[in-house]
C-alpha cells in the first residue's frame, strides 16, 4: 500500500496496484459517494452533482490510459500531434482531475471553469454535457460537502483498463435506480423502470441497421436498451444511429453521459420541447423519420402546446388536435409522423385513459385505428412507475403491419405479470418474456391473456379500446380510483355523444 499525497488537507490510502473493481463494489462505492452529499443536498438533486463528477473522472482516467498507451507505442518520439490521435476527448491543460485535487480553496468555482473548458475543447461531442449546476454556489453545495465528494471519487480508478464500459454503464443505471428510489414522485421525470424499457424494446426488435428515436428521452434508458438489445443478439452498433430530445437541461445532460458511458457513440441528444419545437428535421424542414420510435412521455400533460398544433408547421395533427388539458395523443401523433414509411415501428407508454376517453380523443383514436397502423395494445401491471400508481399500457404501431394482422388490433392483458414490491411492483425477466412472446405470436399463448380483435368489433364498441371490453380476465377489481373516474368520464362522454345524435335524428323525423 502507498499513501497518496495530502490534498485538500485529507489523506487517502490506496493500493499501489489497484485491480479492476467488481460490479457490486463499484456500485457500493459510488452510492457511498452520493451519500456523502446527504444533509446539505436534497436526495432528489443528487443526480445533478454525482453524474457530472463521475463523467469528469472517467474522462480524465481514460485520458491517462490513452496517454500511457501512446507512450508504450512511441516512447521518446511521442509528440502532441501523434498523441492527439489516441484521445477520445481533449482535456485542456489545467483541467485534469489531478489539477482539481491540488486545489485548497474556491474549489467549486475552479471546478466549474474546468468543466466549461472541457466542453469548449470538445464542441462537437461535449457541449453542455455537464449540465447547469452552479458548483460555486456554497449555499446550495457547501465546500466541505464538495471536498468530501471529490475525495470519494478520487479514490476510484475509473480508467477503461480497470473498469470496462459494461461495468461502468451498469453502475450508472444502478445509480439512476437509486436516485429514482430517493426521489419518489419526481423520479418519473427522468426514469422509466428497467423492466418496462426492456419489454418495449424487445417488442420492437431493433436491428443493427436501425435508427432509434426517443422524443422524451429522459435519462436515455430507452436508447441504451435498444443498443443492448442489438448487442445481446450478436449484432453491432456500427451502423446504428440514436436520437433523443429532452426538455430538461440536467436530464438531457444525464442522457448524453449515459450513452457515452455505454459506448453508444453515434448518438445525438438535443434539448427542447418536442411538441412545440421538434429538433430533428430534415433538410427541407420536415420531421425526420426513424426505424424505431420509442418513448415514455409525461402522462396527460397540461399546457402542452395545443395553440401551436392548431396550425402545426409539421402536420402532426393528421387525426385532430388533442384537448389543451391532455397531451397524450399529441405525443402519439408526433411519434406516428416520425415513423419511417415501410419499416417503422413505434412503442409508447400511455395511461389507460387513451383507450377509452371520448370527445376529441375518441375521434383521434378512431382515426388512428382506421389508418391500420395500431398493431397492439398491452396492459401493464399497476404501480410500476414512480410518478403514478395507476396502471399504464403500451401502444404498438407499425408503419406496415403483417398481412395476417391487418384490420385487427392485438389486445394483451399483462396486468397480472408482476411481483408485489414495497414501493413499486416489479416485473421479472420471465414476466417480460411472456408478454413479448404473446405479442410476437400470431396465436397468443394461454400464459398471458390476449386476443386479436377485428376493427369491425372495435367500431361496434364506439372505437373503445378498453382492454376489459375484449378480455374478461382483466382484474377490474384492482382498478384504482383515478383510473375508475377516468373510465366513468369516458363512458359519460360517449353517452352524451349518443344522446346528441339521437336528438338530431328525432328532430329530423319531426319529434320534439
N, C-alpha and C positions, 0 to 999 in steps of 0.2 A: 504494500500500500504506500502511496505517496501523498503528502499533504499539499493540497492546492494552495496557491498564494492567498494571503488575506486580502480580500477585495471587499469594499463597502463595509469594512470592519468585521466581516464574518469569515469563518474558516470552513472550508469543505474538505472532507476526506473522501477521495475517490480511488477506485482501483487503478493501479499502474497500467494494467492492460484490461480495459473493460471489454467484456464479451457482449454479444447481442442479447438484448432483453427479451424475455418471453412475453407472449401476448398479455397474459394476466399481470405480470409485473409492471409492464409499461402502462397498462390501464390503471393499475393501482397507484402508480406514482404520478400519473397525470391528474387523476382525480384528487390526490393529496395536494398537488399544486393548486388546483382550482379551489380547494377548501381553505387554502391559505388566505383567500380573499374574504372568507366568511366573517361577517361582522360589519366591516366598513362598506362592503358592496352587497347589494341585494342579489340573491341567488339567481333571479331572473336575468340579471345583467352579466353573469359570469362569462357567458359565451363571447361577449363583446371584447373582453380583455384576454381571455385564455387563447382563443384561436389565432389572433394576430401574433402573439408571442410564440406560440407553438410553430407557426409557419415561418416566422423570422428565424427561430432557432434551427429549423430544418434547412432553410436556405443557406444559412451560414455553415452548418455542419456538412452539408452537401458540397458547398464551395471548397471546404477544406479537403474533403475526399477527392474532389476533382483536381485540386492543386497537387496533392500527393501523387496522383496517377500521372499527371503531367511531368512531375519531377522524375518519376521512375522511368518514363518513356524518353525524356530528353536530357535529364541531368543538367550539367552546367550550360548546355546550349539552349536551354529554355528561355524564351523571351516573351514579352507581353502579347505579341501578335499570335504566336503559337498557342499560348495558354488560353487566350480568349476562346479558342475553338473547343476547349474542354468544358467550359462553364455553361450551364443551362441559363443561369441568371447572373447579371452583373451585380457585384457587391462593391459599391464605391469605397474609396479609401476613407477610413474613419467611421464606417457604418457596419462593421462586423460585430457579432455578439461579444467577442473579446474586448472590443472598444467600449461596449456598454458596461461590461462588468468592471472596468477600471474606474468608472465614474463614482464619485462620492457625494455629489450634491446636484440638485436640479435634474435628477435622473429622468423624470417624465418629459421635460422639455427636450432633453437630448435624444431620448428615445423617439419622440415624435419627429424630430429632424431626421434621424436615421431612416425611419420608415418612409418618410416623404422622399428622401434622396434615392432610396432603393426603387420606389415606384417610378420616379423620374428617369432613372437609369434604364428601366425596362418598360418603356411606354406601351409597347405592343402587347405585353403579357401581364404586367402587374399594376397598371394604372388603377388606383382606387381599391386595390385588393385588401389593404389593411383597415378599411372602414373609416369611420369618422370619430373614433374615441379621442377625447381630449386628455392625452396622457399627462399633461402638465397641470391639470386641474386637481389640486391637492385636497379640495373639499370633497370631490367625488371619489378620488383614489389617493388616500394618504401615502406619503412617500415610503413610510415603513412597510405598508402593505405591498407596494410595488417592489421594494427591495426583496421582501420575502418571496414574491412570485418569481422574480428574476433568479434568485438563488435556487429555488425549487427546479426551475428549468435548467439552470446552469450545471446541475449535477447529472443531467441526462445527455448522453451522446446520441443524437438523432441522425447521425450520418447514414446514408443508404447502405454502406457496407456492414453496418451493425443493426439497423432497423429497416427492413425491406418495406416497399410500398404497400404490400398487402397487410403487414403487421401495423404500420402506422395508419393506413386507411381504416382498418378495423378499430383501432384505438380512437380515431376521430369519430367514427359512428358511435362507439361506446360513450364518448363524451356528449355527443348530441342527445343520446338517450338519457344520460344522467341529468343534463341540463333541462331536458323536457320534463323529467320527473320533478325537478326542483321548481320549474316554472309553472306547473299546473295548467290552468286555462290558457295562459299566454303562450304555451308551447305550440298550440295549434297554428300559430303564425309562421312557424318555421319547420315543424317536424311532423311527418306522417309515419305512423308505426311501420316498422320494417316488414311485417307480415303483409300488410295491405299493399305496400310498394311491390313486394315480391309477387303477390298474386296478380296485380295489374300488369306488370312487365311480362310475366310468364304467359298470361292470356294473349298478349300482343305479339309475343315471339319475335323480338328484334333480331335482325340479321346483320352479318358482318359488313354489308354494304349500305346499311340504312343511315338516314339522317333522323335524329331524335330531337323532339322539341317539347319543352315544358313551359307553358306561358305563365305559370305561377309557381316557379321552381323552388321557392323556399331555400332550404339548405342544400339543394341539389341531389337529394336522395333518389329521386326517380331516374335522373340521368346516370348516376353512378350505378344503380341497379340494372339499368339497361345494358351498360357496359359489362357488368358482372355476368349477366345472362349469356351474352355472346362468348365471353371468355370461358365460362363453365361448359359451354357446348363445344369447346375446342377451337373457336373462331379467333380472329384477330381484330383489333381495333384500328388497324392501319387505314382502312377506307371509311370508317365511321365518322360522322360529324355530330356534335352535340350542341344544342342551343337552349338557352333558358332566359326568361325575363322575370324580374322580381322587383316589386315596388319599393321594398325596404332596403336602404343602403347597407346596413350592417348585415342583413340576411343575404343579400346578393354577394357581398364580400365573402361570407362564410361558404356559400355555394362554390365560388371560384376556388377557394382554398381546398375545399372538399374534392373537387375534380382534380386539381393538381396533385394532391396527396394520394389519390387513387391512380395516378399516372394516366389520366384521361387528358391527352394533350390537345386534340383538335376540338376544343370546346370554347364556346363564347356565351358569356352570361352578361346581359345588359340590364341596366336599371331603368324602370319606368312603369307607368300604369298601362297594362296591356289593353284594357278595354277602351281607354281613351286615346292611347298613343302606342300602338303595336310597333316595336322597334325592328322586327325582322321583315324587311320588304325587299322586293327585287329591284332591278334597275329601272323598271317602269313605275315604281311606287306601289305596286300591288303586293298583297300579302305573299310571303314566301310559303312554299308548300313543302311538307315533310312526310317521310315514310311512316314514322311513328309519332303520334301526338299524345301526350300523357300528362295528367295533372290532378292535383287535389286542391282546387281553388277554394277560397273562403266561401262558406255556405251562406246563401241568402243575403249577399252583400247589399247594403243600402247605399244610396248616393254613388252608384257605380258608373254613371255617365249616360243615362237614358237620353239626355238632351243632345248628346253627340250622335247617338245612334239613330235619332230621327232622320238624319241625313248623313249616315255613316260613309265617310270617304272610301272605306274599304269594302263596302257592300256586304257586310256580315249579317244584316238583319233580313236575310232571304225569307225567313219564315215569320217575321214580325218583330216588333220591338217589345222586349220584356217589360214588366212593370218597373217603375222607377225605384220601388222599395225592395225589389228582389232580383238580384243579378244572375241567378243560376243559369238561365237559358241564354244569357249574353255570353257566358263562358263557353257553353256548349256550342253555340253557333260560331263563335270565333274559332274554336277548335275544329269544327267541321270544315270551315272555309280554309283551314290551314293544312288539311289532309292532302297529300299528293294524289291526283286522279289515278285510278287504276290500282295502285299498290298501297295506298294509305290505310293505316289502322289507327284507331283512336280509343283511348280509355280514360274515363274521367270519374272521379269520386263525387257523388252528389247526395244531398238529403233526399229522403223518400218523397218529400213534397213534390218534386219534379214529375213524379209518376202519376199524380192524380189531381194536382191543383188545376182549377178551371180558369175561365177568363182568357186573357191574352196568352197565358202559359199553356192552357189547354189547346188553343189554336196552333201555337208553335209546336207542341208535342205531336199533334195530328199531322202537321206538315212534315216534320222530321220522319215520322213513321211512313208516310206515303212516299217519301223520296227513297225509301227502302235501303237506307244505309245503316239503320239501327239494327245491330246483329243480336245483341243480348242485353238483358237486364239481370244483374246479380245482386241479390240481397245479402248484406253483411250482418254479422252479429252486432248487437247493441254494445255501447260503452267501450269501443275500441280506441276512440280518439281523445286527445287531451282537451280539445276545445269544446266538445259537446258529448253528452251521454246518449243522444238519440242515435238510432241505427241509421246507417248510410247505405248507399247502393253504388254499384258500378254500372255505367252505361258504356257499352262497347259498340263502336261504329266501324264499318269497313267501307272504303270507297267502292269496292266491288265485292259483293257477298258471293259465297259459294252458291252454285246453281240450286242445290237442294235446300238452301236456307232462304232463298228469295221468297218474298211475300209472307215471311214469318218473323217472329221475334222469339229467341230462346229466353225463357223466364226461368231463373235459377234461384232457389232458396238456400243460401249458405248461412242463414241466421243461427243454425244450431251447431255450427262447427267452431267451437271455441272452448277455452278453459277459463273458468272464472278467476279473476285476479283481485287483489286488494283494492287497487285504484282503477285500473283498466282491465278489461277482459283481454285474453291473449289468443292468438291463432297459431297453432303449431305448424310445422312443415307438412305434417300429414293432412291437416285441415286445408292448407293452401293447395296441396297436391290433389286432393279430392275434388275441390271446386274447379281447378284448372282442367282436370280430366273430364269433368262434366261439360265444361264449356267447349272443349275441343271435339268431343264425340258427337256424331250425328244422332246416335241413340243414347241419351243420357243414362248414366247408371243409377242404381237404386240408392247408392250411398248418400248422394246429395239430390234432393227432390228438384226436378226440372221438367219443363215441357215446352215443346215447340208450339207457339200459338200463332194461328193464321191471322193475317191482317183483318180479314172479314170478321173474326170473332172480336178483335180489339175494337173495330168500328162499331159493332153491336153494343159494346160496353162504353160507348161515348169516348173512345180513344183513351180510356183509362188504363194505365199500366200497373196499377196497384197489384203487387205480387199475390196478395191473398185472393184476388179475383180468379186467379188461374191455378193456384196451388193451395189445396186445402190444408197442407201441412204447415203453413206459416204459423208461428207461435203468436197468434194475435193477443193472447193474454199478457204477453210480455211487452206490449206496446206502451211506451211511456206517455205522459200527459201531453207534452208538446207535439209529438207525432200524432196522437189521437185527435188533438184540437185541429191540427193541420188537415187531417183526413176529413174531419167534420166540416170544416170550412170549404174544402174542395167539393164535398158532396152537396153542401148548401148552394154553392155557386152553380153546380150543374143543374140542381133543381130549379133555381131561378131562371137559368137559360131555357130549360124545358118549358117552364110556365110561360115565359115571354113568347116563345114560339107558338105555344098552344093558344095564347091570347090573340096573336096575329091571325092564326088560321080561323079561330072562331069569329073574329071581327070580319074577316074576308068572306065568311059564309053567312054574314048577316046577324050573328048572335052578339049581344052585348054582355 
